[in-house]
Amino acid sequence: MIKEKRFSAHHDFKTGFFFKLSLILGIFLLAVFFFVKTIVFFISENSQGFLKNLYDFSNSGQSESIAAFSLLLIALSVIIYAFNYQLCKLSKIAEDIENNEDCE
């Protein structure tokens, strides 16, 4: 006889973990972008060493790609959260149907 598999939205799909992971990474990258852009206001083009590299990095397209990637991660986390929320609601409905004895 085939064993039935019961999936729980809370434990099997890991949508809650991926939601938190993508949200944290997105916020971290957005904070790095804002940190780099605010540091540029305090340093000049004539700086030397690390500050010169930071100035060049903020004026290149790489810093904007960090911002774009962070916004993509935040949008992905919103989509995963909606998916997680729907799975939790579906899990509650399935539990209610299993526990309801009026249907039998």
Contacts in CASP RR format, 6 or more apart in sequence:
PFRMAT RR
TARGET T0000
AUTHOR 0000-0000-0000
METHOD contacts of the structure
MODEL  1
MIKEKRFSAHHDFKTGFFFKLSLILGIFLLAVFFFVKTIVFFISENSQGF
LKNLYDFSNSGQSESIAAFSLLLIALSVIIYAFNYQLCKLSKIAEDIENN
EDCE
7 13 0 8 1.000
8 91 0 8 1.000
9 15 0 8 1.000
9 84 0 8 1.000
9 87 0 8 1.000
9 88 0 8 1.000
9 90 0 8 1.000
9 91 0 8 1.000
10 88 0 8 1.000
10 91 0 8 1.000
13 84 0 8 1.000
13 87 0 8 1.000
15 80 0 8 1.000
15 81 0 8 1.000
15 83 0 8 1.000
15 84 0 8 1.000
15 87 0 8 1.000
16 80 0 8 1.000
16 81 0 8 1.000
16 84 0 8 1.000
18 77 0 8 1.000
18 80 0 8 1.000
19 77 0 8 1.000
19 80 0 8 1.000
19 81 0 8 1.000
19 84 0 8 1.000
20 77 0 8 1.000
22 73 0 8 1.000
22 74 0 8 1.000
22 76 0 8 1.000
22 77 0 8 1.000
22 80 0 8 1.000
23 73 0 8 1.000
23 74 0 8 1.000
23 77 0 8 1.000
25 70 0 8 1.000
25 73 0 8 1.000
26 69 0 8 1.000
26 70 0 8 1.000
26 71 0 8 1.000
26 73 0 8 1.000
26 74 0 8 1.000
26 77 0 8 1.000
27 70 0 8 1.000
27 74 0 8 1.000
28 70 0 8 1.000
29 66 0 8 1.000
29 67 0 8 1.000
29 69 0 8 1.000
29 70 0 8 1.000
29 73 0 8 1.000
30 67 0 8 1.000
30 70 0 8 1.000
30 71 0 8 1.000
30 74 0 8 1.000
32 66 0 8 1.000
33 63 0 8 1.000
33 66 0 8 1.000
33 67 0 8 1.000
33 70 0 8 1.000
36 54 0 8 1.000
36 57 0 8 1.000
36 58 0 8 1.000
36 63 0 8 1.000
36 66 0 8 1.000
37 58 0 8 1.000
37 63 0 8 1.000
39 54 0 8 1.000
39 58 0 8 1.000
40 54 0 8 1.000
40 55 0 8 1.000
40 58 0 8 1.000
40 59 0 8 1.000
43 51 0 8 1.000
43 54 0 8 1.000
43 55 0 8 1.000
44 55 0 8 1.000
45 55 0 8 1.000
47 55 0 8 1.000
57 63 0 8 1.000
97 103 0 8 1.000
END
